[in-house]
Structures are given as structure tokens and as C-alpha cells.
């Protein structure tokens, strides 16, 4: 399992409680380019609590991509737009996968929380 930011010191029951409140596990994208080389990567997984904004949480990666993503031809602009789209959509939602991998008990799933 990848490194998860934002759950330090939390018990599994506390994590499950926060997920039930609407917390999400997300991964943001960033890219950087230099001439003909463009690299698009995913961040560590971030836990975003229900009261936090997923787009705001990913702003550092979005700003990095805006600054250094465009400069590779031809993939720089393409991968930059792709990374920005993901980040401005709140990141890749990995909540179901992380909950399963962590074997969290007492997580209530419905169609609204699983999307």
C-alpha cells in the first residue's frame, strides 16, 4: 500500500468514522517536462476529510503542473491538461480500494459515498 498522508495517529475506527462522514482517499496527478521528455506521475494517497476541499488539497500539484508541465513536445500539453482535469475533478478517488486494503470495519457504503 502506498504512503497515505493525513491519517497519522488515527485508529482504524477513526478512519472508518471519517469515511462514513464523507472522507475520501485520493491521488493527485502532476507532470513535468523538459524539451522532448514529459513525465506524468501520481502523488502519494491523501486522506481528505469531509469538511476539506479535495480541489484545494491538490493545489500544490496543480500549480507544479501549470509551471513545468507544458514544455515538452508533444506530450507536455496533453499530459498537463490530463493532470489538471484530474486535479480539478478532486483527484482520483481511491476510497473503495483503500478501505478494502485496510480492511476497515463499520464502513457504510451506499451509491453516494462510493462514487
N, C-alpha and C positions, 0 to 999 in steps of 0.2 A: 504494500500500500504506500502510496506517495506521502510525502510530508503534508500534514494538514495544519494550516495556520488558523488560529482562532479558537482552538479547543483546549489549550494548555490549562491544566488544573481542573478540568471538568470531568466529572464522573460519567460513565455511560448513561445513567439515569438522567443526569442534567442535559446531556446532549440529546437524548430522546425527547425530553420535555421541550427543548428549544426547537427541535424539528417539528414536533406536534404544533407548536405555536406558529410555524411558518418559516423556520430557519432552513437554509439551503447550503449544500456543499457545491461550490462552483470552481471552475478552472477558467482563467482568462487566457487570451492569446496575445502574443506580441511578435513583431517581426523587425528585423534589421537588415539593411542591405549595404553593399559596397560594390559599385560598378556592375558586374555580372553575377554576383553572388547574393542571394536572398535566403534568409533563414527565418522560418516561422516556427515558434515554439509555444508550448503551453506552460503556464505557471504551475507552482505547487497548487494544491487544492486549498481553497479558502472556505471557512465556515462563516456564513453571513447570517446574522440573527434576523429575526422577523422585523425588528424596528430599524435595521440598517438598510441602506440603499445599495443594491447589487451593482448598479452602474457606477456610483461614486466610489465604491470599494475597488473597482477595477481601473480607476482613472490613471494611476501611475503607469500601468501597462499600455493604456490607450495613448497617453502622452508620449511615452517612449516610441511607440509605433508611428505616431504622427511625425516625430522628429527624425527618425532614422530608418523608417520602413520603405519609403518611396524610391530610394536612389538606385536600386538595382533594375536593370533592364533584361528581360521583360517582366520578371516575376515580382519585382518590388511593388508596383502599384496594385497588382492583382492580389497579392498576399496581404498588403496593407489594408485594402478595402475589406477583405475577408476577416482579418483580425478585428478591425473596427466594428464590423457588423456583429460579430460575436460579442464583443465587449459592450457595445451599446444595446445589446439584447439581454444584458445581465450575465454574460459568461455562459459557458457550457454547464448545464445543470447536471451534476453527478450525484445528486442526493440519493436516489434509489440504489445506485451501485455502492456508495459508501455505507449507507445504512445496512445493506446486506453484508458487505465485507466486515463491518464492525460487529455484526450480529447483535444489533441493538434490539432490545426488547421494548415492548409497550409503545412502539411507533404506530400511530393510526394512519393508515393510507386511505385516501379517497381520491377521486378523479381530480379534484382541485389541487391537492398537495403533491400529487405525483407528477404533475406537469411542470 
